[in-house]
Amino acid sequence: CTPQLGDEATQELIQSYVELRGSSSSAGNHNSGKRTISATPRQLESLIRLSEGLAKMTLSSVVTRDNVKEAVRLMKVATQAAATDPKTGKIDMDMITTGKTSGDRQHQEELYNTLKEVVMEGSRTSKKSTMNVRDITRQLTEITNEVPNSSEVLETLRQMDADGIVQFKERAQTVFVRQRP
């Protein structure tokens, strides 16, 4: 038998869920453009299941307010542990949904766009369709004033290959530009 939600438990669930949803905007994150929602409908369903499971553990047929409070506490602890961005120390739900922080994703997008510009500009100015990865990395370093992570560059070139922008030959470390400017 599945324990039924009591009126007090239902009210506690509603109140807790609204507070969890609102905690991202009250922290000021709505202005930064980062996706740091503290609770989603899927997590509400998880809170219900956790609350019911806690009631089952005590052989109760009714979910109590205390069951809901404990479920919320467990959710907060689990979310904090799984979604904390190690660079900022802030909770970032992208860590759970994509495995990457929103900052890492933004960095990857910037690298992609900059790398695309380098490849397109290089093929236009040299009139060659094929470029060496070492030359691309050197140009990228000059533009960004920092040495890029080589594995990130290779991953981005693979993505550009998948997107049809370039043909990346990893073994030869060459890039053939498919879309000429």
C-alpha positions as CSV (number, residue, x, y, z in Angstrom):
1,C,0.0,0.0,0.0
2,T,1.2,3.5,-0.9
3,P,0.8,6.0,1.9
4,Q,-1.6,8.8,1.1
5,L,-0.7,12.5,1.4
6,G,-2.4,14.1,4.3
7,D,-3.7,17.7,4.1
8,E,-0.8,19.1,6.3
9,A,1.7,17.1,4.1
10,T,0.2,18.5,0.9
11,Q,0.4,22.1,2.2
12,E,4.0,21.5,3.3
13,L,4.8,20.1,-0.1
14,I,3.3,23.1,-1.9
15,Q,5.0,25.6,0.5
16,S,8.4,23.9,0.2
17,Y,8.2,23.6,-3.5
18,V,7.3,27.2,-4.0
19,E,10.2,28.2,-1.7
20,L,12.6,26.0,-3.6
21,R,11.5,27.5,-6.9
22,G,11.8,31.0,-5.5
23,S,15.2,30.5,-3.9
24,S,17.0,31.0,-7.2
25,S,15.4,34.4,-7.9
26,S,15.8,35.6,-4.3
27,A,19.5,34.8,-4.5
28,G,19.8,37.4,-7.3
29,N,20.5,34.8,-10.0
30,H,17.7,36.0,-12.2
31,N,19.8,39.0,-13.2
32,S,22.9,37.1,-14.1
33,G,21.3,35.0,-16.9
34,K,22.4,31.7,-15.4
35,R,20.0,28.8,-15.1
36,T,20.1,28.0,-11.5
37,I,16.5,26.9,-10.8
38,S,16.4,25.1,-7.5
39,A,13.4,22.9,-8.1
40,T,11.7,21.5,-11.2
41,P,8.4,19.6,-11.6
42,R,10.5,16.4,-11.8
43,Q,11.9,17.2,-8.4
44,L,8.5,17.9,-7.0
45,E,7.6,14.3,-8.0
46,S,10.7,13.1,-6.3
47,L,9.7,14.9,-3.1
48,I,6.4,13.2,-3.2
49,R,8.0,9.8,-3.7
50,L,10.6,10.4,-1.0
51,S,7.8,11.5,1.4
52,E,5.8,8.4,0.7
53,G,8.9,6.2,1.1
54,L,9.6,7.8,4.5
55,A,6.1,7.1,5.6
56,K,6.4,3.5,4.4
57,M,9.5,3.1,6.5
58,T,7.4,3.9,9.6
59,L,4.6,1.6,8.4
60,S,2.3,4.7,8.2
61,S,-0.6,4.8,5.8
62,V,-0.5,8.6,5.8
63,V,2.4,10.9,4.7
64,T,3.0,13.5,7.5
65,R,4.4,17.0,7.5
66,D,7.6,15.6,9.1
67,N,8.0,13.1,6.2
68,V,7.8,16.0,3.7
69,K,10.3,18.1,5.7
70,E,12.7,15.3,5.8
71,A,12.3,14.7,2.0
72,V,13.0,18.4,1.4
73,R,16.1,18.2,3.6
74,L,17.3,15.1,1.7
75,M,16.6,16.8,-1.6
76,K,18.6,19.9,-0.6
77,V,21.6,17.9,0.6
78,A,21.6,15.7,-2.6
79,T,21.1,18.7,-4.9
80,Q,23.8,20.7,-3.2
81,A,26.3,17.8,-3.4
82,A,25.5,16.9,-7.1
83,A,25.0,20.4,-8.5
84,T,27.6,22.6,-6.8
85,D,29.9,24.2,-9.4
86,P,33.5,23.5,-8.1
87,K,34.7,26.8,-9.6
88,T,32.0,29.1,-8.1
89,G,30.7,27.1,-5.1
90,K,27.2,27.9,-6.3
91,I,24.4,25.4,-7.1
92,D,24.0,25.1,-10.8
93,M,21.3,22.7,-12.1
94,D,23.2,22.3,-15.4
95,M,25.6,20.1,-13.5
96,I,22.8,17.6,-13.0
97,T,21.0,17.9,-16.3
98,T,24.1,18.1,-18.6
99,G,27.1,17.2,-16.6
100,K,28.6,20.6,-17.2
101,T,28.2,23.9,-15.4
102,S,26.6,26.8,-17.2
103,G,30.0,28.5,-17.1
104,D,31.7,25.6,-18.7
105,R,29.0,25.4,-21.4
106,Q,29.3,29.2,-22.0
107,H,33.1,28.7,-22.3
108,Q,32.6,25.9,-24.8
109,E,30.3,28.0,-26.9
110,E,32.8,30.9,-26.9
111,L,35.6,28.6,-27.9
112,Y,33.4,27.1,-30.7
113,N,32.6,30.6,-32.1
114,T,36.2,31.8,-31.8
115,L,37.5,28.7,-33.4
116,K,35.0,28.9,-36.2
117,E,36.1,32.5,-36.8
118,V,39.8,31.5,-36.8
119,V,39.2,28.6,-39.3
120,M,37.0,30.7,-41.6
121,E,39.4,33.7,-41.5
122,G,42.4,31.4,-42.0
123,S,40.9,29.7,-45.1
124,R,39.9,33.1,-46.5
125,T,43.2,34.8,-46.1
126,S,45.5,31.9,-47.1
127,K,43.2,30.8,-49.9
128,K,43.7,27.2,-48.7
129,S,41.0,24.9,-47.5
130,T,43.3,22.8,-45.3
131,M,44.8,24.1,-42.0
132,N,47.1,22.5,-39.4
133,V,45.7,22.2,-35.9
134,R,49.0,23.6,-34.5
135,D,48.5,26.8,-36.6
136,I,44.9,27.1,-35.6
137,T,45.8,26.7,-31.9
138,R,48.6,29.4,-32.3
139,Q,46.1,31.8,-33.8
140,L,43.6,31.1,-31.1
141,T,46.2,31.8,-28.5
142,E,47.0,35.2,-30.2
143,I,43.3,36.1,-30.2
144,T,42.4,35.1,-26.7
145,N,45.8,35.9,-25.1
146,E,45.7,32.6,-23.3
147,V,46.9,29.1,-24.2
148,P,43.8,27.0,-25.0
149,N,43.4,23.5,-23.5
150,S,44.3,21.2,-26.3
151,S,41.7,18.6,-25.5
152,E,39.0,21.3,-25.6
153,V,40.3,22.4,-29.0
154,L,40.2,18.9,-30.3
155,E,36.7,18.3,-28.8
156,T,35.5,21.5,-30.4
157,L,37.0,20.6,-33.8
158,R,35.2,17.2,-33.6
159,Q,31.9,19.1,-32.9
160,M,32.6,21.4,-35.9
161,D,33.2,18.3,-38.0
162,A,29.8,16.8,-36.8
163,D,28.1,20.2,-37.6
164,G,29.5,20.0,-41.2
165,I,31.7,23.1,-40.9
166,V,35.0,21.4,-41.2
167,Q,36.4,17.9,-41.9
168,F,38.7,17.2,-39.0
169,K,41.4,14.5,-39.6
170,E,42.6,13.9,-36.0
171,R,45.4,11.5,-37.0
172,A,46.9,14.0,-39.5
173,Q,46.0,17.0,-37.2
174,T,44.5,18.8,-40.2
175,V,41.3,20.6,-40.7
176,F,39.6,21.0,-44.1
177,V,37.1,23.9,-44.3
178,R,33.9,22.7,-45.9
179,Q,32.0,26.0,-45.7
180,R,34.1,28.6,-47.4
181,P,33.3,32.2,-46.5
